[in-house]
């Protein structure tokens, strides 16, 4: 039986000294075949750990676990680093890479809005696709100019794909159900919503239920509204619709005043790409994945591990 020190010496010569397997065999007076077997054993026993540290690296084993556990079409997981202040940026880059590599290219891409989608738009390279139509799937006319607009994100993604943006000219949440009904009855708005339901792929993120929410920053909700949603069990919002841990709408009244694609469409979509990052969104990420609101997830390693652990 080969002793542990021999395995360590083989690993050191191969990985640290860059010796070939033939050279190692000659030095230690063992066969090249045995050198290969010892290198495999070193990895299997954890003596050697190989880590790819490039910012655009992925965790393929965790991706496989996510696909198998949750029946996902695909999963993209970026490593969690020691100082992970840029985790959202790296996840947004992974989402941009995934969109660029999609085949067939979606002819109509439905997108939500918010900080994550804005960052994805920034990360996409010009020419990432050609001639696609980008359509907003939920209202995004902001009430606060500091928060930016959904239109900017849609236009940027379409511009970089030499395509066109179809905008939804409506606030995300209205004060009265009657107002929402009137807006959705408008021919232009109705046409955009119809196109949104027929998109070949969707990209969206999720918001948290606190003062950092883009819906708060945009002026749709105040502190009292956030507190009430929390009391009702909300863990976050998906395309502006607040859900609980089981993926159910927590406030039907608020939901009835929300303009945009319904959650059932995301559940039934062949390609619903959910992009989420950071510990603050673990609860809403779990709700989205376990309730079937996505078919693809793009996320970070810590969020992925949290999902796997909770479903063990």
C-alpha positions, 0 to 999 in steps of 0.5 A: 500500500502506498504511504501518504507521504508518497502521495504528497510528494507526487502531488508536490512534484506535479503541481508545485514543481511542474514535473511530468508524470514520467519525470516523477516516476523516474525520481521516485522509481515508480511507474508513470501509471502509478504516478497518475493513480496517485494524483487521482487519489490525492484529489479524491482524498482532499490532499490536493484541491484545485480552485479556479479563481477567475472572476468568470469561473463557475461551480459546475458541481453545485450547478449539477446539484441545483439542476437535479434537486429542483428540476431546473433546465440550467443553473449558473453558479459563480464562486463566493470569494472572501471579500465578495462585495462585488457578488452582484456584479459577477452574477450579472456578468454570468447572466450576460454571458448566459444570454449571449451563449443562448441557442437558439437566440430568443427572438423576443426577450421579456425583461423586468427592471431594477438594479440587477437587470440594469447591471446585466444591461451594462455587462452585455457586449454590443452584438451579443445578439442580432435583431431581437425584440426586448419587451418590458414585462412589468410596469416601470415608470418611476415616481422618483427620478433618482431611481432610474427607469425600466425603459433605460434598461430595455433600450440598452439591452435592445440597442446592444442586440441591434434590435428594438425595445417595446416599453410598457408605459405604466407605473408598476403599482397604481393606487386604484384597481379601476385605474389599473383596469383602464390602463390595461384596456388601453390599446398600446398597453394591452399590445405590450402585455400581449407581446410579453406573454408570448416572449420566448425567454424571460430574464428577471430578478427579485427584490427584498422587503425592506427600505432598500427595495427598488420599489421603495426607492422608486416611490411605490411603497413607504415604510408602513407598506413594507412593514405590512407586507412583512407582517403578512409573510412576504419574503420579497417581490418578483416582477413587482408581485410580493410572495411568501415563502411558498411563492404565493401572493401575500397581498391580493389587493396590492397584486390587483393594482400591479401592472405586468405579467402574472406569475403563472406565465413565469411558471409555465415558461420554457425559459424563465431565467432568474438572476439573484445574488447576495445573502439578503435575497436567500429567502426570496431565492428559495421561494422562487426556486421551490415554487417553480417560478424559474427554469434557470437560475443564475446566482452565487455559490453562497445562495446556491449552497443555501438552497441545497442545504434547505432542500436536503 
